[in-house]
Amino acid sequence: MTNMHIDIIMEKPEMDMAIAKLAAYIVANYEDISGIVLVGIRTGGAYLANRIKDKIKEVNGVDIITGALDITLYRDDWTSISRKPLVGKTEIPISIDNKVVMLVDDVLYTGRTARAAMDALIDFGRPKRIELAVLVDRGLREFPVCANYVAKHCPTRSHQVVNVYLSEAGETDRVTLEWPVEAETAA
């Protein structure tokens, strides 16, 4: 087993503030936020979309429509992950035609997940606009994708991983930066 170096980037209080920050950014950009559809990318993004929805409702009293999107079969690497990919459920409760769709994800890295999510969304309709909100932007893009709303920028190296742990998945809320100890001497 590889020894890992783990830095905690955010704990629950900081995560709560970051989610409130994302909600405030979104609200500040729209006169009428009731027309926005929050769509979380499974799994972490779906949990975060619900938290953003709850924060907007708590502060502004508006109950935004929220859904979840599984992108497994839209990934450009799904065949290298498994011959029989585990496909989750996509739940988008209304038509997204001519709506502002706010994709929500936990970490923005290469841009491949966001690209796959946009491809998947187009199969459900023709949104007026697609925007992207992320908890953590770690940089190192492979695709030209930029988030509209970012709670925290965390520049990383390719051997590092940003993990978002959420209570909805049975974890303690936190965000970590992790990498093998051996990589410290090689870097």
Protein Blocks (a to p, Z undefined) as FASTA:
>chain_A
ZZdddddfbdfklmmmmmmmmmmmmmmmpmblmlpccddddfklmmmmmmmmmmmmmmno
pacddddddfklmpcklmmmpmbdcddddddfbdfehiacddddfbdcelmmmmmmmmmm
mmnoccfbdcdddfbdgejifbdcddfbdfbdcdddfkbccddddfklopacdddddddf
klmmmZZ
